[in-house]
Amino acid sequence: MATSLLRIPPPQDLLRPLAVPERLLLGPGPSNVPPRILAAGGRQLLGHMHPEVLQVMDEIKAGIQYAFQTRNRLTLAISGTGHCAMEAALLNLLERGDTILVATNGIWGQRAADIARRLGANVHEVLKPPGEYFTLWDIEEGLVQHKPSVLFITHGESSTGVLQPLEGLGELCHRHGCLLLVDAVASLGGAPIFMDQQEIDVLYSGSQKVLNAPPGSALISFSEQAREKMLRRKTKPSSFYLDMGWLANYWGCDGEPRRYHHTAPINSFFSLREGLALLAELGLESSWEQHKANCVQLCQGLCNLGLELFVKEEKARLPTVTTVRVPEGYDWKEITTFLMDNHAIEIAGGLGPSAGKVLRIGLMGCNSTSVNVDRVLRALQDALGRCRRSRL
Ligand code: PMP
């Protein structure tokens, strides 16, 4: 018998069936995937340049235009998660030495500033404590002082639970010769946003929150002004994979015949198409109302349990992710672990500047229901009774 050359045996864990327990995902994402979207992702593959796949891509593009409320030609899905869209936005817009102003009131501003620094941009930050939002006046001061070519701001600050008002911001930026870049990963479909009317130049979001599709694709759109800035670049973007010139062609946004760029994650696109279709069927306004109503019910219930909401002003609360202070005498990790072990419900602790300070409860897309609000409140009540007892 020939002696095997293999020195590494097949891993035992891989020889067992895949284990995926049932859980209710009420953290800040991902959220549960409904059967129709799951089924779409499980369909047989087609070639990534087959006309049927190109048709699905066109439908995704139209779905994004609806969800973003934009007529922008340069609208497409990135093959990657929300971070990938964030990188794509920044690395296509910025060249070494460009100035960007980043509005930081949580982790997403911090991350955008980090990415922009890696790109060699001249980064300035305007800061607000976690739990607060920016006024037009806060932003104008930064625009006047630093004269940036791009402003980054987060619509739904999922690390703190803050909804950033966007009214007047695009107009303000344009008056100061600056483009407006908005992260709507956690807010899209859960709170109103109007890309064209609000003069947003670059907007991106993700698949795994309100759209209820698996992580792995992200939505992005560029205004004509943003497109022009990219066309004026003196240097190529530092990433081939995320080069918007290539992606625009692959997504049929430049009027040229489509060329192979990368093998798109076709099944992710099938799922994303269905997520966007569900949103289109429900209608944006109904979706916004649903998220608002369930968030109000959740906030009321949390207060009734004696918990303190982290975001004081009601209008500044993000309808998709609610934050409460970790109650005195409790360890946040014990509470989240208790919910997972005893109720099969995921909620999350804080992130970045809110780490250790808050608990985060997400109600996104099909997970944003009155039944789920009741379920998580009952589980939290149980945790508050039992986790404290375990510490005495
Ligand atoms: N921005 C915001 C506001 C987010 O909430 C998230 C995800 N929590 C991201 C960006 C990054 O998305 P992903 O984890 O899909 O890369």
Boltz pocket constraint, residues with backbone or C-beta under 6 A from the ligand:
constraints:
  - pocket:
      binder: B
      contacts: [[A, 28], [A, 29], [A, 81], [A, 82], [A, 83], [A, 84], [A, 86], [A, 108], [A, 154], [A, 156], [A, 157], [A, 158], [A, 159], [A, 183], [A, 184], [A, 185], [A, 186], [A, 206], [A, 208], [A, 215]]
      max_distance: 6.0
